[in-house]
Amino acid sequence: LPVNMQAPRCRANRAEGRWDKFVMPTLAGKTMGFLGFGSIGQTSARLAKAFGMRIVAVRRNVQADDEGSRLADVTYSNEEAAQMYAQADFVVCTLPGTAATLDFVNAAAFKAMKSTAVFISLGRGAAVDEDALVAALKAGPTQPDGIAAAALDVFKVEPLPKESPLWACENLWLTAHNADFTDDYIELGWKVWRDNCEAAVAGKPLATPVDKVAGY
């Protein structure tokens, strides 16, 4: 993770010609918490497990009997999210953008996180209260209401407006909603379409069905 490897600090050191031999943090033994535990969350969890990380997850269906239930060391309900925040070194939000998830990660959520936590948002920007995030980033790891850093790929308004205070947060790693825009994007998208088409023609369940009630 670029934030864990302190990429901004390394970049500043190079620009200033400063030999800064700091202690490099590791991922092994750390806890990664997930808000939402669908395909993105579970794929990320498998990678985190490879680094020796512990997995805790918050999901709508705590009793689900699927791969996610086996990947997570502990699973919490939405109402128990504070218990996940309290132990996670990294909080990964992959929540969809629905009325139920609007500003789910708010000031209370950031206050419940460790002051040393890193927040990562990969789902939909609507799930994050960006003003509360800016406040938590500005407070930083030395304050009870602050967090150490964040990495965002999604935002409430995209492209992110130039006047957004997020641009000025030095402890923020920011990308332009292109975490999934890889060089095999078209190939993978075509495969999903083809799998759904073939399932529909054969009268079988779709590969990626949409729950119209849940909104995703």
Backbone bond lengths (Angstrom), bond angles and torsions (degrees), N, CA, C in turn:
res aa  C-N    CA-C-N  psi(-1)  N-CA   C-N-CA  omega(-1)  CA-C   N-CA-C  phi
1 L - - - 1.453 - - 1.528 109.53 -
2 P 1.331 118.77 126.28 1.458 120.95 -178.77 1.524 112.99 -57.40
3 V 1.351 116.83 -38.73 1.461 119.24 -178.73 1.515 110.58 -67.84
4 N 1.343 117.17 -42.59 1.456 120.43 179.10 1.526 111.35 -63.72
5 M 1.323 116.27 -34.85 1.465 120.44 178.38 1.517 112.15 -81.14
6 Q 1.332 116.25 4.80 1.461 123.25 177.53 1.533 112.11 55.89
7 A 1.327 114.59 48.11 1.456 120.55 -179.45 1.529 113.05 -57.48
8 P 1.351 119.65 -42.51 1.471 118.59 178.13 1.529 112.56 -59.20
9 R 1.318 116.09 -39.76 1.459 120.14 178.65 1.524 110.95 -65.65
10 C 1.334 116.26 -42.73 1.464 120.60 178.95 1.529 111.17 -63.59
11 R 1.338 116.09 -40.73 1.458 120.57 179.20 1.520 111.05 -63.88
12 A 1.333 116.42 -41.82 1.468 120.54 178.75 1.521 110.83 -66.07
13 N 1.348 116.59 -38.82 1.463 120.27 178.65 1.525 110.98 -61.40
14 R 1.345 115.86 -43.10 1.462 118.97 179.72 1.525 111.23 -64.77
15 A 1.332 116.19 -43.14 1.467 119.89 -178.60 1.526 111.88 -63.60
16 E 1.330 115.76 -32.66 1.465 120.28 -177.06 1.524 113.07 -97.96
17 G 1.342 116.44 0.40 1.460 119.52 179.85 1.517 112.65 63.33
18 R 1.336 116.79 37.05 1.466 121.52 -175.79 1.526 109.97 -105.49
19 W 1.336 116.31 126.82 1.461 122.33 176.99 1.519 107.69 -88.33
20 D 1.330 116.43 99.01 1.458 122.84 -171.78 1.520 108.66 -115.60
21 K 1.331 117.64 93.82 1.458 121.73 -176.61 1.528 109.90 -88.04
22 F 1.357 115.41 81.50 1.458 120.37 -178.04 1.535 110.75 -94.13
23 V 1.314 116.06 165.14 1.465 121.91 178.74 1.526 108.79 -75.89
24 M 1.321 117.19 121.52 1.456 121.84 -177.70 1.529 110.14 -85.97
25 P 1.326 118.42 123.69 1.468 121.09 -179.74 1.527 111.69 -71.78
26 T 1.314 116.14 156.63 1.462 121.83 178.22 1.534 109.71 -114.99
27 L 1.325 116.41 165.48 1.460 121.86 177.23 1.529 112.07 -96.76
28 A 1.322 116.92 -30.57 1.463 121.03 -178.64 1.523 110.73 -56.66
29 G 1.335 115.25 130.29 1.450 119.69 178.28 1.524 114.31 88.27
30 K 1.326 116.94 -10.04 1.463 120.65 179.16 1.536 109.41 -83.60
31 T 1.323 115.33 164.66 1.464 121.19 -180.00 1.521 110.38 -109.91
32 M 1.330 116.27 128.46 1.464 121.68 175.45 1.521 108.70 -109.45
33 G 1.320 115.98 123.03 1.446 121.33 -179.88 1.513 111.19 -105.31
34 F 1.319 116.89 143.13 1.459 121.87 -177.46 1.521 111.25 -120.42
35 L 1.326 115.44 133.91 1.453 122.85 169.81 1.515 106.55 -102.65
36 G 1.329 116.55 108.29 1.460 119.69 -170.92 1.517 107.20 88.62
37 F 1.335 116.28 132.58 1.465 118.16 -174.65 1.516 110.48 -138.56
38 G 1.335 115.12 52.13 1.457 121.21 175.83 1.515 110.12 -86.88
39 S 1.323 116.94 -149.74 1.462 120.75 -174.30 1.534 112.03 -64.02
40 I 1.340 117.33 -40.21 1.469 119.59 179.83 1.525 110.17 -65.41
41 G 1.327 115.90 -48.04 1.454 119.99 -179.15 1.515 112.45 -62.26
42 Q 1.330 116.39 -43.93 1.457 119.50 -177.70 1.529 112.01 -69.04
43 T 1.335 116.96 -36.71 1.466 119.45 176.40 1.522 110.14 -64.27
44 S 1.331 116.63 -42.51 1.467 121.04 177.99 1.526 110.89 -64.15
45 A 1.331 115.72 -38.72 1.465 119.89 -179.71 1.528 111.57 -63.98
46 R 1.328 116.56 -39.46 1.466 119.49 178.38 1.530 110.59 -62.06
47 L 1.319 116.60 -40.21 1.465 119.92 177.97 1.525 110.63 -66.50
48 A 1.339 116.30 -40.91 1.460 120.03 179.41 1.530 110.91 -63.89
49 K 1.331 116.00 -38.39 1.461 120.04 178.00 1.528 111.23 -60.54
50 A 1.339 115.44 -35.26 1.467 119.64 179.66 1.528 111.59 -63.73
51 F 1.342 116.05 -25.21 1.467 120.95 177.48 1.526 111.76 -90.12
52 G 1.319 117.09 5.58 1.456 120.49 178.67 1.516 113.69 80.46
53 M 1.324 117.46 27.68 1.457 121.01 -178.73 1.526 112.05 -92.93
54 R 1.308 115.86 153.16 1.466 122.80 174.84 1.530 107.72 -89.44
55 I 1.336 117.21 142.81 1.460 121.69 -175.66 1.525 111.14 -117.04
56 V 1.333 116.44 126.71 1.462 122.11 171.79 1.526 106.74 -125.59
57 A 1.319 116.89 142.97 1.459 119.49 -173.78 1.523 112.14 -137.68
58 V 1.330 114.63 145.66 1.463 122.54 171.52 1.519 106.46 -110.88
59 R 1.334 116.49 123.51 1.446 119.47 -179.22 1.527 110.86 -144.31
60 R 1.322 115.14 155.96 1.464 121.34 -176.80 1.527 111.36 -62.75
61 N 1.323 116.25 -42.21 1.462 121.12 -178.59 1.527 109.20 -107.37
62 V 1.324 115.66 90.90 1.460 120.39 -177.23 1.521 111.78 -65.67
63 Q 1.328 117.14 -30.62 1.459 121.55 -174.99 1.531 113.46 -88.13
64 A 1.319 117.99 5.62 1.466 120.62 -177.89 1.529 110.87 -56.98
65 D 1.326 116.05 133.39 1.463 121.61 178.27 1.521 107.70 -102.48
66 D 1.327 116.18 84.14 1.457 121.32 -177.07 1.522 109.57 -146.12
67 E 1.319 115.88 -172.26 1.465 119.03 -178.84 1.520 111.33 -61.43
68 G 1.340 116.45 -34.80 1.456 120.04 179.61 1.515 112.85 -59.42
69 S 1.332 115.70 -39.36 1.465 119.45 179.84 1.520 111.33 -65.14
70 R 1.324 116.34 -27.53 1.455 120.19 178.95 1.530 112.54 -87.78
71 L 1.316 116.95 -25.12 1.462 120.64 178.68 1.522 112.05 -74.32
72 A 1.340 116.17 -39.77 1.456 120.84 -175.72 1.524 111.55 -79.42
73 D 1.313 116.40 134.81 1.457 120.59 175.39 1.522 110.26 -72.83
74 V 1.344 116.04 -34.39 1.460 122.04 176.60 1.522 107.78 -143.23
75 T 1.335 117.12 139.53 1.464 121.69 177.88 1.520 109.61 -121.83
76 Y 1.350 115.45 134.92 1.459 121.82 179.87 1.522 110.45 -120.01
77 S 1.330 116.07 157.90 1.457 121.25 174.18 1.525 108.95 -82.22
78 N 1.324 116.98 168.62 1.470 120.85 177.48 1.516 111.21 -56.03
79 E 1.323 116.25 -37.42 1.460 120.56 -178.24 1.527 112.16 -71.39
80 E 1.312 117.29 -15.66 1.469 121.70 -178.81 1.529 112.11 -103.95
81 A 1.330 116.82 16.52 1.469 121.12 -175.03 1.526 112.49 -56.00
82 A 1.332 117.98 -34.54 1.466 120.75 -178.36 1.523 111.69 -59.23
83 Q 1.338 117.11 -31.01 1.463 119.94 178.73 1.528 111.02 -68.12
84 M 1.319 116.21 -35.08 1.460 119.90 176.11 1.524 110.34 -69.44
85 Y 1.350 116.70 -46.70 1.464 120.48 -179.04 1.535 111.65 -55.30
86 A 1.313 116.03 -39.31 1.459 120.62 -174.27 1.519 113.58 -64.85
87 Q 1.326 117.61 -22.53 1.471 119.59 -175.87 1.525 114.43 -114.72
88 A 1.321 117.86 -9.43 1.470 120.60 -174.89 1.526 112.45 -83.98
89 D 1.326 115.48 130.64 1.469 120.42 172.81 1.525 110.15 -81.44
90 F 1.334 115.54 -28.13 1.462 122.31 175.50 1.524 107.45 -130.57
91 V 1.316 117.06 129.33 1.462 121.86 177.25 1.520 107.53 -111.50
92 V 1.321 116.82 115.55 1.466 122.28 -177.03 1.526 109.43 -107.36
93 C 1.330 116.87 117.96 1.455 121.77 -179.84 1.528 109.91 -99.93
94 T 1.327 116.39 115.87 1.461 121.46 176.28 1.528 110.14 -120.55
95 L 1.331 116.44 23.97 1.463 121.24 -177.15 1.528 111.48 -65.48
96 P 1.330 116.74 145.97 1.469 120.48 174.85 1.532 109.35 -76.07
97 G 1.316 116.08 167.70 1.456 120.27 178.94 1.516 110.74 -94.40
98 T 1.327 117.30 97.33 1.465 122.16 179.07 1.523 108.78 -134.04
99 A 1.323 116.07 172.31 1.464 120.32 177.71 1.527 110.62 -60.46
100 A 1.322 116.83 -32.81 1.465 121.23 -177.78 1.529 112.84 -74.74
101 T 1.341 117.36 -22.23 1.465 119.79 -176.94 1.527 113.14 -105.65
102 L 1.324 118.25 0.31 1.467 121.07 -178.49 1.524 110.33 -57.16
103 D 1.345 116.44 123.25 1.470 122.89 -179.74 1.529 112.41 53.66
104 F 1.321 117.09 33.08 1.467 121.06 178.48 1.530 110.08 -58.43
105 V 1.339 116.04 -39.55 1.467 120.56 177.58 1.525 106.48 -93.96
106 N 1.315 115.86 96.57 1.460 121.97 -173.60 1.531 110.97 -117.97
107 A 1.325 116.21 -166.86 1.468 120.47 -177.76 1.525 111.49 -59.31
108 A 1.328 116.97 -40.16 1.463 120.25 179.25 1.526 111.16 -63.79
109 A 1.327 115.64 -36.66 1.464 120.09 179.52 1.524 110.97 -65.70
110 F 1.336 116.15 -46.21 1.469 119.01 -179.48 1.524 110.89 -65.61
111 K 1.329 116.66 -34.82 1.463 120.01 177.90 1.520 110.83 -65.85
112 A 1.348 116.80 -32.63 1.468 121.06 -179.23 1.521 112.28 -76.40
113 M 1.323 117.67 -18.32 1.469 120.83 -179.86 1.522 111.13 -75.26
114 K 1.315 115.27 159.43 1.462 120.48 172.57 1.528 109.06 -61.43
115 S 1.305 117.61 147.29 1.466 119.75 177.23 1.524 110.77 -67.77
116 T 1.329 117.01 -18.78 1.465 122.23 179.01 1.524 112.31 -94.82
117 A 1.329 117.26 4.43 1.461 121.14 -174.97 1.521 112.62 -71.95
118 V 1.331 114.41 153.98 1.469 122.30 172.77 1.527 106.80 -115.18
119 F 1.326 116.77 126.78 1.457 121.77 -179.79 1.521 109.40 -100.29
120 I 1.339 117.09 132.52 1.464 122.95 -178.12 1.516 109.22 -126.84
121 S 1.325 117.37 126.65 1.464 121.27 -178.08 1.521 110.43 -118.34
122 L 1.368 115.49 117.89 1.465 121.75 -175.89 1.523 113.27 -126.04
123 G 1.338 116.81 -7.19 1.462 119.53 -174.78 1.509 112.53 -88.47
124 R 1.348 115.35 -93.79 1.461 121.61 177.34 1.518 109.32 -133.03
125 G 1.319 115.71 137.91 1.455 120.75 -176.76 1.513 114.21 -62.03
126 A 1.331 117.16 -25.46 1.463 120.94 -178.61 1.526 111.83 -61.64
127 A 1.336 118.09 -21.36 1.461 121.30 -177.10 1.526 113.07 -77.71
128 V 1.328 117.02 -8.17 1.467 120.81 -174.83 1.528 111.28 -117.81
129 D 1.320 116.20 129.91 1.460 122.08 172.31 1.528 106.80 -78.57
130 E 1.317 116.83 101.06 1.464 120.60 -172.80 1.526 112.60 -67.79
131 D 1.319 118.20 -31.98 1.464 120.06 176.81 1.528 110.33 -64.90
132 A 1.331 116.09 -41.11 1.464 120.23 178.05 1.525 110.66 -65.97
133 L 1.330 116.76 -37.04 1.466 120.77 178.12 1.517 110.77 -64.73
134 V 1.328 117.19 -44.98 1.463 120.54 178.46 1.527 110.44 -58.03
135 A 1.337 116.70 -44.14 1.461 120.90 179.09 1.526 111.46 -61.18
136 A 1.343 116.57 -41.36 1.459 120.72 -179.71 1.528 111.37 -67.76
137 L 1.332 116.32 -38.37 1.468 120.31 178.81 1.523 111.19 -68.76
138 K 1.316 116.68 -39.74 1.467 120.15 179.98 1.525 110.91 -68.62
139 A 1.337 116.91 -34.59 1.461 120.20 177.41 1.523 110.25 -66.10
140 G 1.335 115.96 -39.85 1.459 121.10 175.72 1.519 114.22 74.26
141 P 1.318 116.58 -177.78 1.464 122.18 -172.94 1.529 115.18 -72.93
142 T 1.327 117.67 -7.47 1.469 119.50 -178.91 1.520 112.17 -92.36
143 Q 1.335 117.57 -6.43 1.456 121.32 -177.93 1.530 110.64 -113.47
144 P 1.342 117.73 146.76 1.464 120.58 -178.23 1.522 114.36 -63.02
145 D 1.327 117.68 -25.19 1.462 120.86 179.89 1.523 112.42 -96.20
146 G 1.337 116.65 5.49 1.458 120.00 -175.31 1.516 113.45 -105.01
147 I 1.330 115.38 168.54 1.466 122.61 173.01 1.523 107.80 -130.24
148 A 1.316 115.64 164.25 1.465 119.76 -174.32 1.520 112.99 -72.88
149 A 1.344 116.64 -44.08 1.463 119.53 -174.02 1.527 109.76 -166.85
150 A 1.328 114.99 173.57 1.467 120.53 177.62 1.517 109.43 -149.40
151 A 1.321 114.99 157.20 1.462 122.41 174.22 1.523 106.69 -134.37
152 L 1.328 116.76 120.78 1.463 121.49 -176.09 1.515 111.03 -122.31
153 D 1.335 114.86 134.21 1.468 120.42 173.31 1.526 111.12 -115.91
154 V 1.346 116.73 -12.52 1.460 121.36 -178.09 1.525 110.46 -131.09
155 F 1.337 114.92 150.72 1.459 120.47 -173.93 1.526 110.25 -143.00
156 K 1.337 115.81 162.40 1.460 119.75 -179.71 1.518 110.96 -65.17
157 V 1.323 116.94 -41.07 1.462 122.38 177.10 1.519 107.43 -119.46
158 E 1.322 116.14 126.09 1.465 121.09 179.38 1.526 110.58 -128.67
159 P 1.333 118.20 133.93 1.460 127.36 -1.59 1.539 111.57 -60.71
160 L 1.312 116.32 152.32 1.453 121.31 179.07 1.522 109.40 -62.61
161 P 1.350 118.10 122.02 1.474 120.90 -178.57 1.534 111.97 -57.10
162 K 1.307 116.28 144.15 1.466 120.44 -178.72 1.518 112.23 -62.38
163 E 1.347 116.23 -26.09 1.460 118.89 -179.40 1.526 113.33 -82.78
164 S 1.342 117.96 -1.48 1.457 119.89 179.64 1.532 110.41 -63.83
165 P 1.341 117.69 133.67 1.467 120.44 178.71 1.526 113.32 -67.79
166 L 1.337 116.94 -11.43 1.464 119.24 178.14 1.523 111.81 -61.38
167 W 1.327 116.92 -33.96 1.465 120.45 -178.97 1.529 112.10 -58.91
168 A 1.324 116.84 -28.87 1.469 120.73 -174.39 1.527 113.16 -90.23
169 C 1.332 117.69 -1.28 1.467 120.77 -178.83 1.526 109.74 -81.74
170 E 1.313 116.92 110.22 1.464 121.11 -175.93 1.526 112.41 -69.09
171 N 1.333 116.93 -24.54 1.471 120.28 -179.23 1.525 111.20 -96.27
172 L 1.331 115.66 32.97 1.461 121.74 178.24 1.525 110.48 -123.03
173 W 1.342 115.62 130.63 1.473 122.82 173.40 1.515 106.35 -100.50
174 L 1.312 118.24 121.45 1.462 122.38 -170.38 1.518 111.51 -125.48
175 T 1.352 115.95 131.51 1.459 121.30 172.84 1.532 108.57 -129.81
176 A 1.330 116.03 158.37 1.461 121.96 -169.72 1.525 113.49 -91.96
177 H 1.339 116.66 59.72 1.463 123.36 -179.96 1.538 110.83 48.63
178 N 1.309 115.31 48.07 1.460 119.67 179.34 1.530 112.63 -128.85
179 A 1.340 116.11 21.42 1.459 119.25 178.90 1.528 111.08 -62.26
180 D 1.350 116.04 -31.08 1.462 119.23 179.08 1.524 112.98 -100.76
181 F 1.314 117.01 2.32 1.472 120.86 -176.98 1.519 108.93 -88.70
182 T 1.335 114.61 68.26 1.454 121.83 -175.34 1.527 110.56 -91.66
183 D 1.331 116.13 173.74 1.464 119.12 -176.06 1.527 112.71 -71.19
184 D 1.348 117.09 -9.29 1.461 119.63 175.23 1.532 111.53 -108.26
185 Y 1.331 116.51 19.83 1.466 122.57 -175.83 1.534 111.82 -57.49
186 I 1.343 117.01 -48.75 1.461 121.14 -178.12 1.531 110.42 -65.15
187 E 1.308 116.42 -43.10 1.465 120.94 179.95 1.526 111.54 -60.86
188 L 1.329 116.66 -44.97 1.457 120.65 -179.61 1.527 111.09 -68.38
189 G 1.337 116.77 -40.43 1.456 120.87 178.69 1.523 111.42 -62.98
190 W 1.331 116.24 -41.21 1.465 121.01 178.53 1.534 110.59 -63.63
191 K 1.325 116.96 -38.87 1.465 120.46 179.68 1.530 110.74 -63.13
192 V 1.339 116.69 -42.47 1.469 120.02 179.08 1.525 109.90 -62.10
193 W 1.342 115.77 -45.69 1.478 119.70 179.56 1.530 110.27 -60.81
194 R 1.325 116.74 -44.39 1.458 120.88 -177.95 1.525 111.70 -64.82
195 D 1.350 116.37 -41.78 1.466 120.14 179.37 1.523 110.60 -62.54
196 N 1.344 116.46 -41.63 1.465 120.12 178.96 1.525 111.41 -67.63
197 C 1.333 116.68 -40.08 1.454 121.09 179.99 1.528 110.52 -63.40
198 E 1.320 116.49 -47.21 1.460 120.65 -179.19 1.524 110.96 -64.45
199 A 1.347 117.39 -37.08 1.459 120.27 178.73 1.526 110.62 -67.40
200 A 1.341 116.36 -40.24 1.462 120.30 -179.75 1.524 110.83 -65.19
201 V 1.319 117.09 -43.22 1.468 121.44 179.55 1.529 110.74 -63.81
202 A 1.340 116.27 -36.02 1.467 120.24 -177.97 1.531 112.37 -86.19
203 G 1.333 116.33 -1.30 1.460 119.39 -179.53 1.515 113.44 71.37
204 K 1.317 116.83 26.00 1.459 121.94 -179.33 1.533 109.91 -103.68
205 P 1.350 118.48 165.42 1.464 121.30 177.87 1.528 110.92 -60.26
206 L 1.329 116.54 141.91 1.455 120.82 -179.96 1.526 111.22 -67.38
207 A 1.319 115.04 153.46 1.464 120.67 179.80 1.522 111.28 -70.22
208 T 1.329 116.92 -36.41 1.474 121.36 -178.91 1.523 109.49 -131.21
209 P 1.317 118.41 70.66 1.467 120.73 -179.17 1.522 111.83 -68.84
210 V 1.326 116.27 154.91 1.460 122.81 177.47 1.523 108.93 -111.79
211 D 1.340 115.35 128.28 1.458 121.12 175.74 1.534 107.21 -87.75
212 K 1.315 117.52 104.64 1.464 121.21 -175.52 1.523 112.14 -66.09
213 V 1.317 117.05 -26.13 1.456 120.32 178.33 1.529 110.51 -74.21
214 A 1.338 116.46 -46.76 1.459 121.20 179.70 1.529 111.54 -71.23
215 G 1.347 116.72 -29.39 1.464 120.26 177.95 1.505 114.46 95.70
216 Y 1.338 118.20 11.74 1.463 120.90 178.67 1.520 110.27 -158.16
